[in-house]
Amino acid sequence: MTHPTDALTDDLARALRTTLQVAMLAGQDIARRRENRLRQAQQDSEQRAAALTARLRAERASAEAQLRPVHSPRWWTAANPEILANTYRTAYVWKDQSPLAADTLTHLDEQLAQRHGIDTSKLGVDRAAVADKVEAVMNERIAREKASEPFTERGFTVVEDRPAGRGFIPTWDLRQASGENVDRETIDAAPAHWAVYLARDKETGDWTPEYFCTDSDAAGLNRPIPPLYLAYEDWWWEMAAEHQIAEIHDQFIHNGSAYGIAHMQDQISRRYGIDARPFAGLPDDLAARISTVTAERDKERADDKGTRERVDAAAAIAQADAIDKSATRRQTSEATAQRAQEPAPSPREQQEFADALEWAKQAVPRDAERYVDTVGRRQDAARETIITGWEVAQSKGWAADHAPALAAQFAQSEASANREDYLTARTELIGEWTAAGRPHVDVISALAPPAVPFKYDSKERRDALSATLTAAGVDPDAIAARLAADRDNAHPIGAPVAGASSSPKARKGDRSAGVEVSTEKGDR
């Protein structure tokens, strides 16, 4: 379904584009700083690396909880420019670690084009125009990290963005065993069970801590029955406990609210694959059934992370709108006309890109997929990303042996939040490597192949997926439809889709201006 373009004044349209551009560029810096911190932690000690990895895993789950509602039309009704920008930045930061984030970024790109006429592929063209705003965002995050140090020293988990989801329960949804609200004394007594997010007070400019419990059972806290209106909020479902869902369903039945009952039963069916109708008047039994499904899913995530992520992503995007085919055809035509006017690449350039693409399939597989499976400007953007990433990898490998001082300078710029310093160092590094004759370094053998239990397009994976959905209580007809769609869509990088048209359609996870986070500081 294609949505009509929302009417925006020129000023509002410019403001939204600027806000999204800042979100994209800041997202690149945030992702790079996260990678650098993890790399440094791995060098320091296994214990510190394990702690940071666990924290990042929890933050990713929190980000996914924030991103799932984006696929609901209700979310777009309430989304203002600030919400759009924050959500876009979150999706951009996690796009290379989370299939759900990558799919959400694609959905945002499509909806921004359809609803507001914004082509996100052009957001990174004029970096200088928003450099001060990006720097302000990064400086704010650095200041928050500095202010968070006392909480880290006391044993709290500090998060950089306001968290969401079942792993981060706010204090308003918690009660002590006595029934009293949670107070600071309770929080300070068990910092290991709490995460802290520092919010800036808009009036005073001071940092105000917001607390989120990461393990309410271990902390000895209960979660009360929430107000019934929360059942209509998508974000609440991402954090709701099993007994809360069952109790609200029972309350609607008790009140005789036909709409509320239908809404709850639809949500329970869609999210957990459970028919709640037989559980009318049996909230404890319904809560136990939801708990069983949740426990099975948690075990499946641990046993088969790759398969489980694809199932989660597929469920989250079930209501996503189709890609606008006419826009794809138009982009293809424009790109074809533009390439017809460009000189043909030399044999050396062709060979270098072939090498770069092979490197990308292991180092940045999503960018490789974007290049293979998209057309027009998106394919061109993916090609530039791959080339630049490969050049950086080659020049870093060369400099490590032939120009160690230059390698150290570039490594320092990668860890810096200053975009201009990074771009200058990157240009100098690639320039020196080019001046040396662009000698090739083996950058592929050092890359560990991804560990996956099955080939993605295989009967074995689909059998495992069918077993997973069956165990979750999903209706057999729905499973059959899911597997049929999977067979139609699944294929490895570079393989043509059977029955596909001559103009291939962009796959979920594509975005308009992909930049590989470990090497890029901004769009070219």
C-alpha positions as CSV (number, residue, x, y, z in Angstrom):
1,M,0.0,0.0,0.0
2,T,1.3,3.4,-1.0
3,H,0.5,6.3,1.4
4,P,-0.3,9.7,0.1
5,T,2.5,12.2,0.7
6,D,1.7,14.3,3.8
7,A,1.5,18.0,3.1
8,L,4.5,19.7,4.6
9,T,5.4,23.3,4.3
10,D,8.9,24.1,2.9
11,D,10.2,25.1,6.3
12,L,8.9,21.9,7.9
13,A,10.2,19.7,5.1
14,R,13.7,21.4,5.4
15,A,13.6,21.0,9.2
16,L,12.7,17.3,9.0
17,R,15.4,16.6,6.4
18,T,18.0,18.3,8.5
19,T,16.9,16.4,11.6
20,L,17.1,13.1,9.8
21,Q,20.5,14.0,8.3
22,V,21.9,14.7,11.8
23,A,20.4,11.4,13.0
24,M,22.1,9.5,10.2
25,L,25.5,11.0,10.6
26,A,25.4,10.8,14.4
27,G,24.3,7.2,14.1
28,Q,27.5,6.5,12.1
29,D,29.7,8.0,14.8
30,I,27.8,6.2,17.6
31,A,28.1,2.8,16.0
32,R,31.9,3.4,15.4
33,R,32.5,4.5,19.0
34,R,30.7,1.4,20.2
35,E,32.9,-0.9,18.0
36,N,36.0,0.9,19.2
37,R,35.0,0.5,22.9
38,L,34.3,-3.2,22.4
39,R,37.7,-3.7,20.6
40,Q,39.5,-1.9,23.4
41,A,37.7,-3.9,26.0
42,Q,38.8,-7.1,24.3
43,Q,42.3,-5.9,24.4
44,D,42.1,-5.0,28.1
45,S,40.6,-8.2,29.6
46,E,38.2,-11.1,28.9
47,Q,36.1,-10.0,31.9
48,R,35.7,-6.5,30.7
49,A,34.9,-7.7,27.1
50,A,32.3,-10.1,28.4
51,A,30.7,-7.4,30.6
52,L,30.5,-4.9,27.7
53,T,29.2,-7.6,25.3
54,A,26.4,-8.5,27.7
55,R,25.5,-4.8,28.0
56,L,25.5,-4.3,24.3
57,R,23.3,-7.4,23.9
58,A,20.8,-5.9,26.3
59,E,20.9,-2.5,24.6
60,R,20.3,-4.2,21.3
61,A,17.2,-5.9,22.7
62,S,16.1,-2.5,24.0
63,A,16.6,-0.9,20.6
64,E,14.6,-3.7,18.9
65,A,11.7,-3.1,21.4
66,Q,11.7,0.5,20.4
67,L,11.7,-0.3,16.7
68,R,9.0,-2.9,16.4
69,P,6.1,-0.4,16.8
70,V,7.4,1.5,13.7
71,H,5.7,-1.2,11.5
72,S,2.3,-0.2,12.9
73,P,0.3,2.6,11.1
74,R,-0.6,4.0,14.5
75,W,3.0,4.8,15.2
76,W,3.2,7.0,12.1
77,T,0.1,8.9,13.2
78,A,1.7,10.0,16.4
79,A,5.3,10.4,15.1
80,N,6.7,14.0,15.2
81,P,10.1,15.1,13.7
82,E,11.9,14.4,17.0
83,I,10.5,10.9,17.3
84,L,11.3,10.2,13.7
85,A,14.9,11.4,14.0
86,N,15.5,9.5,17.3
87,T,14.0,6.3,15.8
88,Y,16.0,6.7,12.6
89,R,19.2,7.1,14.5
90,T,18.5,4.0,16.6
91,A,17.8,1.9,13.5
92,Y,20.9,3.3,11.8
93,V,23.1,2.5,14.9
94,W,22.0,-1.1,15.1
95,K,21.5,-1.9,11.4
96,D,24.6,-4.1,11.1
97,Q,24.0,-6.1,14.3
98,S,20.2,-6.5,14.1
99,P,18.2,-7.8,11.2
100,L,15.1,-6.1,12.7
101,A,16.9,-2.8,12.8
102,A,18.0,-3.2,9.2
103,D,14.5,-4.0,8.1
104,T,13.1,-1.1,10.2
105,L,15.6,1.3,8.5
106,T,14.3,0.1,5.1
107,H,10.7,0.7,6.2
108,L,11.6,4.1,7.5
109,D,13.3,5.0,4.2
110,E,10.2,3.8,2.2
111,Q,7.6,5.5,4.5
112,L,9.6,8.8,4.6
113,A,9.6,8.8,0.8
114,Q,5.9,7.9,0.5
115,R,4.5,10.1,3.3
116,H,6.8,13.1,3.2
117,G,8.6,13.0,-0.1
118,I,12.0,12.7,1.5
119,D,14.7,10.7,-0.4
120,T,17.0,9.5,2.4
121,S,19.7,8.5,-0.1
122,K,20.5,12.2,-0.4
123,L,20.7,13.0,3.3
124,G,24.5,12.6,3.6
125,V,25.4,14.7,0.6
126,D,26.1,18.0,2.4
127,R,27.8,17.0,5.6
128,A,29.3,20.4,6.3
129,A,25.9,22.0,6.6
130,V,25.1,20.0,9.7
131,A,28.6,19.4,11.1
132,D,27.9,21.6,14.1
133,K,24.7,19.8,14.9
134,V,26.3,16.4,14.7
135,E,29.1,17.6,16.9
136,A,26.6,18.9,19.4
137,V,24.9,15.4,19.5
138,M,28.2,13.6,20.1
139,N,29.3,16.1,22.7
140,E,26.1,15.6,24.6
141,R,26.7,11.8,24.6
142,I,30.2,12.3,25.8
143,A,29.0,14.6,28.6
144,R,26.4,12.0,29.6
145,E,29.1,9.3,29.7
146,K,31.2,11.5,32.0
147,A,28.3,12.3,34.3
148,S,27.5,8.5,34.4
149,E,30.8,7.5,35.8
150,P,29.8,7.7,39.5
151,F,26.9,5.3,38.8
152,T,29.2,2.9,37.0
153,E,31.5,2.9,40.0
154,R,28.6,2.1,42.3
155,G,27.7,-1.0,40.2
156,F,24.8,0.3,38.1
157,T,24.5,-0.5,34.4
158,V,24.6,2.8,32.5
159,V,22.8,3.0,29.1
160,E,23.4,5.6,26.5
161,D,19.8,5.8,25.3
162,R,16.5,5.6,27.2
163,P,15.8,1.9,27.3
164,A,12.7,-0.1,26.5
165,G,11.4,-3.6,26.5
166,R,11.1,-6.4,29.0
167,G,14.7,-6.2,30.0
168,F,14.3,-2.6,31.4
169,I,11.3,-2.1,33.6
170,P,10.7,1.6,34.8
171,T,10.0,2.2,38.4
172,W,6.4,3.2,37.8
173,D,5.6,-0.4,36.8
174,L,7.2,-1.9,39.9
175,R,6.1,-2.4,43.5
176,Q,7.9,-3.6,46.6
177,A,6.7,-6.8,48.3
178,S,4.8,-4.6,50.8
179,G,2.9,-3.0,47.9
180,E,4.8,0.3,48.3
181,N,6.3,2.2,45.4
182,V,10.0,1.7,44.7
183,D,12.2,4.3,46.4
184,R,15.8,5.3,46.1
185,E,16.8,3.2,49.1
186,T,15.5,0.0,47.4
187,I,17.4,0.9,44.2
188,D,20.6,1.8,46.0
189,A,20.5,-1.5,47.9
190,A,20.8,-3.6,44.8
191,P,22.6,-1.6,42.0
192,A,23.4,-4.8,40.1
193,H,19.7,-5.2,39.2
194,W,19.3,-1.6,37.9
195,A,20.2,0.3,34.8
196,V,20.5,4.1,34.8
197,Y,19.8,6.6,32.0
198,L,20.7,10.2,32.5
199,A,18.3,12.7,31.0
200,R,19.0,16.4,30.7
201,D,16.6,18.7,32.6
202,K,15.5,21.2,30.0
203,E,15.1,24.0,32.5
204,T,18.2,23.6,34.7
205,G,20.5,21.7,32.4
206,D,21.3,19.2,35.1
207,W,21.4,15.5,34.6
208,T,18.5,13.6,36.1
209,P,18.8,9.8,36.6
210,E,16.0,7.5,35.4
211,Y,16.1,4.0,36.8
212,F,15.1,0.7,35.1
213,C,15.1,-2.7,36.7
214,T,16.9,-5.3,34.7
215,D,15.8,-8.3,36.9
216,S,12.6,-7.6,39.0
217,D,12.5,-11.2,40.4
218,A,16.1,-11.0,41.7
219,A,15.3,-7.6,43.1
220,G,12.3,-8.9,45.0
221,L,9.9,-6.6,43.2
222,N,6.4,-7.2,41.7
223,R,4.7,-5.7,38.7
224,P,1.1,-4.5,39.3
225,I,-1.9,-4.7,37.0
226,P,-1.5,-1.6,34.8
227,P,-4.2,0.8,33.7
228,L,-6.4,-0.7,30.9
229,Y,-5.6,2.0,28.4
230,L,-2.0,0.8,28.1
231,A,-3.3,-2.3,26.3
232,Y,-3.7,0.0,23.2
233,E,-0.1,1.1,23.3
234,D,2.4,-0.9,21.2
235,W,5.3,0.1,23.4
236,W,3.6,-1.4,26.4
237,W,3.3,-4.8,24.8
238,E,7.1,-4.8,24.4
239,M,7.6,-4.6,28.2
240,A,4.4,-6.3,29.5
241,A,4.7,-9.3,31.9
242,E,2.7,-12.4,31.2
243,H,0.4,-12.0,34.2
244,Q,-0.3,-8.3,33.3
245,I,-1.5,-9.4,29.8
246,A,-3.7,-12.1,31.3
247,E,-5.1,-9.8,34.0
248,I,-6.0,-7.0,31.5
249,H,-7.7,-9.6,29.3
250,D,-9.7,-10.8,32.2
251,Q,-10.6,-7.2,33.2
252,F,-12.0,-6.5,29.8
253,I,-14.1,-9.7,30.0
254,H,-15.3,-8.7,33.4
255,N,-16.2,-5.2,32.2
256,G,-18.0,-6.6,29.1
257,S,-15.8,-4.5,26.8
258,A,-16.3,-6.2,23.4
259,Y,-13.7,-4.0,21.7
260,G,-11.1,-4.4,24.4
261,I,-11.6,-8.2,24.4
262,A,-11.2,-8.4,20.7
263,H,-8.1,-6.2,20.8
264,M,-6.4,-8.3,23.5
265,Q,-7.2,-11.5,21.8
266,D,-5.9,-10.2,18.5
267,Q,-2.6,-9.0,20.1
268,I,-2.1,-12.3,22.0
269,S,-2.6,-14.3,18.9
270,R,-0.3,-12.1,16.7
271,R,2.4,-11.8,19.3
272,Y,2.4,-15.3,21.0
273,G,0.4,-17.5,18.6
274,I,-2.2,-18.3,21.3
275,D,-6.0,-18.4,21.0
276,A,-7.0,-16.6,24.2
277,R,-10.7,-17.4,23.8
278,P,-10.6,-20.7,25.7
279,F,-8.9,-18.9,28.6
280,A,-11.8,-16.6,29.4
281,G,-12.1,-16.3,33.1
282,L,-8.8,-18.2,33.6
283,P,-6.1,-15.5,33.8
284,D,-3.6,-17.7,35.7
285,D,-3.9,-20.4,33.0
286,L,-3.5,-17.8,30.2
287,A,-0.4,-16.3,32.0
288,A,1.1,-19.8,32.3
289,R,0.6,-20.5,28.6
290,I,2.2,-17.2,27.6
291,S,5.1,-17.9,29.9
292,T,5.6,-21.3,28.3
293,V,5.7,-19.7,24.8
294,T,8.1,-17.0,26.0
295,A,10.4,-19.5,27.7
296,E,10.4,-21.6,24.5
297,R,11.3,-18.6,22.4
298,D,14.1,-17.6,24.8
299,K,15.6,-21.1,24.6
300,E,15.3,-21.0,20.8
301,R,17.1,-17.7,20.7
302,A,20.0,-19.2,22.7
303,D,20.1,-22.4,20.7
304,D,19.6,-20.9,17.2
305,K,20.2,-17.2,17.3
306,G,20.3,-16.7,13.5
307,T,17.0,-18.5,12.8
308,R,15.3,-16.9,15.7
309,E,16.3,-13.4,14.6
310,R,14.8,-14.0,11.2
311,V,11.6,-15.2,12.7
312,D,11.4,-12.1,15.0
313,A,12.1,-9.8,12.1
314,A,9.5,-11.5,9.9
315,A,6.9,-11.1,12.6
316,A,7.8,-7.5,13.2
317,I,7.4,-6.5,9.6
318,A,4.3,-8.6,8.9
319,Q,2.3,-5.4,8.4
320,A,4.9,-3.4,6.5
321,D,3.9,-1.8,3.2
322,A,5.2,-3.0,-0.1
323,I,8.1,-1.2,-1.8
324,D,7.0,1.4,-4.3
325,K,7.8,-0.3,-7.6
326,S,7.4,2.8,-9.7
327,A,10.1,4.6,-7.7
328,T,12.4,1.6,-8.2
329,R,11.8,1.7,-11.9
330,R,12.4,5.4,-12.0
331,Q,15.7,5.1,-10.1
332,T,16.8,2.3,-12.4
333,S,16.1,4.4,-15.5
334,E,17.9,7.4,-14.1
335,A,20.9,5.4,-12.9
336,T,21.2,3.6,-16.3
337,A,21.1,7.0,-18.2
338,Q,23.8,8.4,-15.8
339,R,26.1,5.3,-16.2
340,A,25.8,5.5,-20.0
341,Q,27.5,8.9,-19.9
342,E,30.3,7.7,-17.6
343,P,33.6,6.2,-19.0
344,A,33.9,2.4,-18.7
345,P,36.1,1.3,-15.7
346,S,39.6,0.1,-16.6
347,P,40.5,-3.6,-16.2
348,R,42.3,-2.8,-13.0
349,E,39.3,-1.0,-11.6
350,Q,37.1,-3.9,-12.5
351,Q,39.4,-6.4,-10.8
352,E,39.7,-4.2,-7.7
353,F,36.0,-4.0,-7.4
354,A,35.7,-7.8,-7.8
355,D,38.2,-8.2,-5.0
356,A,36.3,-5.6,-2.9
357,L,33.0,-7.4,-3.4
358,E,34.5,-10.7,-2.3
359,W,35.9,-8.9,0.8
360,A,32.5,-7.3,1.5
361,K,30.6,-10.6,1.4
362,Q,32.5,-11.6,4.5
363,A,33.3,-8.2,6.2
364,V,30.1,-6.3,5.5
365,P,27.6,-8.8,4.1
366,R,24.7,-6.5,4.3
367,D,26.4,-4.0,2.0
368,A,27.2,-6.8,-0.4
369,E,23.6,-7.9,-0.4
370,R,22.5,-4.3,-1.1
371,Y,24.8,-4.1,-4.1
372,V,23.7,-7.5,-5.5
373,D,20.0,-7.1,-4.9
374,T,19.3,-3.4,-5.5
375,V,19.4,-1.1,-8.5
376,G,19.8,2.6,-9.3
377,R,21.0,5.0,-6.7
378,R,20.9,2.4,-3.9
379,Q,23.2,0.1,-5.8
380,D,25.6,2.9,-6.6
381,A,25.6,3.9,-2.9
382,A,26.4,0.3,-1.9
383,R,29.2,0.1,-4.5
384,E,30.8,3.3,-3.1
385,T,30.5,2.0,0.4
386,I,32.2,-1.3,-0.5
387,I,35.0,0.4,-2.5
388,T,35.7,2.8,0.3
389,G,35.6,0.1,3.0
390,W,37.9,-2.1,1.0
391,E,40.3,0.7,0.4
392,V,40.4,1.5,4.1
393,A,41.0,-2.2,4.9
394,Q,43.8,-2.4,2.3
395,S,45.5,0.8,3.3
396,K,45.4,-0.1,7.0
397,G,47.0,-3.5,6.3
398,W,49.7,-1.9,4.1
399,A,50.4,0.9,6.6
400,A,50.8,-1.5,9.5
401,D,54.0,-2.8,7.8
402,H,55.2,0.1,5.8
403,A,53.9,3.3,7.6
404,P,53.3,2.4,11.3
405,A,53.1,6.1,12.3
406,L,50.4,6.7,9.7
407,A,48.5,3.6,10.9
408,A,48.7,4.8,14.5
409,Q,47.4,8.3,13.5
410,F,44.5,6.7,11.6
411,A,43.6,4.4,14.5
412,Q,43.5,7.4,16.8
413,S,41.2,9.3,14.5
414,E,38.8,6.2,14.3
415,A,38.4,6.4,18.1
416,S,37.8,10.2,18.0
417,A,34.3,11.8,17.9
418,N,35.6,14.5,15.5
419,R,34.4,13.7,12.0
420,E,36.7,16.0,10.2
421,D,39.8,14.6,11.8
422,Y,38.7,11.1,10.8
423,L,38.0,12.1,7.2
424,T,41.3,13.9,6.9
425,A,43.2,10.9,8.3
426,R,41.3,8.5,6.0
427,T,42.1,10.6,2.9
428,E,45.7,10.7,3.9
429,L,45.9,7.0,4.6
430,I,44.3,6.0,1.3
431,G,46.4,8.6,-0.6
432,E,49.7,7.2,0.7
433,W,48.6,3.7,-0.1
434,T,47.7,4.8,-3.6
435,A,51.0,6.6,-4.0
436,A,52.7,3.3,-3.1
437,G,51.0,1.7,-6.1
438,R,47.9,0.3,-4.3
439,P,49.6,-2.9,-3.3
440,H,47.1,-5.6,-2.4
441,V,47.0,-7.0,1.1
442,D,45.2,-10.3,2.1
443,V,42.3,-8.8,4.1
444,I,40.0,-11.8,3.6
445,S,41.8,-14.7,5.3
446,A,41.7,-12.8,8.6
447,L,37.9,-12.6,8.5
448,A,36.2,-15.4,10.4
449,P,33.4,-16.9,8.4
450,P,30.0,-16.4,10.1
451,A,28.8,-19.4,12.0
452,V,25.3,-20.5,10.9
453,P,23.7,-23.8,11.5
454,F,22.2,-24.2,8.1
455,K,22.4,-22.5,4.7
456,Y,19.7,-19.8,4.7
457,D,18.0,-21.2,1.5
458,S,17.8,-24.8,2.6
459,K,15.2,-27.4,3.5
460,E,17.0,-28.0,6.9
461,R,16.5,-24.4,7.9
462,R,12.9,-24.3,6.9
463,D,12.3,-27.5,8.8
464,A,13.8,-25.9,11.9
465,L,11.7,-22.8,11.3
466,S,8.5,-24.9,11.0
467,A,9.4,-26.8,14.3
468,T,10.0,-23.4,16.0
469,L,6.6,-22.0,14.9
470,T,4.8,-25.2,15.8
471,A,6.3,-25.2,19.3
472,A,5.2,-21.6,19.7
473,G,1.6,-22.6,19.1
474,V,1.2,-20.9,15.7
475,D,-1.7,-22.0,13.6
476,P,-0.7,-24.7,10.9
477,D,-2.2,-22.6,8.1
478,A,-0.2,-19.6,9.2
479,I,3.0,-21.8,9.3
480,A,2.3,-23.1,5.8
481,A,1.8,-19.5,4.5
482,R,5.0,-18.4,6.2
483,L,7.0,-21.3,4.7
484,A,5.6,-20.6,1.2
485,A,6.7,-17.0,1.4
486,D,10.1,-18.1,2.7
487,R,10.6,-20.4,-0.2
488,D,9.7,-17.6,-2.6
489,N,12.0,-15.0,-1.1
490,A,15.0,-16.8,0.4
491,H,18.2,-17.0,-1.8
492,P,21.9,-16.6,-1.2
493,I,23.9,-13.5,-2.3
494,G,24.3,-13.3,-6.0
495,A,21.7,-16.0,-6.9
496,P,18.8,-15.0,-9.0
497,V,15.3,-15.4,-7.6
498,A,13.2,-17.9,-9.6
499,G,10.5,-16.1,-11.5
500,A,11.9,-12.7,-10.7
501,S,11.3,-9.8,-13.1
502,S,14.1,-8.2,-15.0
503,S,14.1,-5.3,-12.5
504,P,15.0,-6.9,-9.1
505,K,13.3,-5.5,-6.0
506,A,15.3,-4.3,-3.1
507,R,15.3,-6.8,-0.2
508,K,14.4,-6.0,3.3
509,G,17.3,-4.6,5.1
510,D,18.4,-2.3,2.3
511,R,18.8,1.4,2.9
512,S,19.5,4.2,0.6
513,A,23.0,5.4,1.6
514,G,24.7,2.4,3.3
515,V,27.9,3.1,5.1
516,E,30.0,0.4,6.7
517,V,30.3,1.4,10.4
518,S,33.8,0.1,11.1
519,T,35.4,2.2,8.4
520,E,33.1,5.1,7.5
521,K,32.7,8.5,9.2
522,G,30.2,9.9,6.7
523,D,28.8,9.6,3.2
524,R,30.9,10.3,0.3
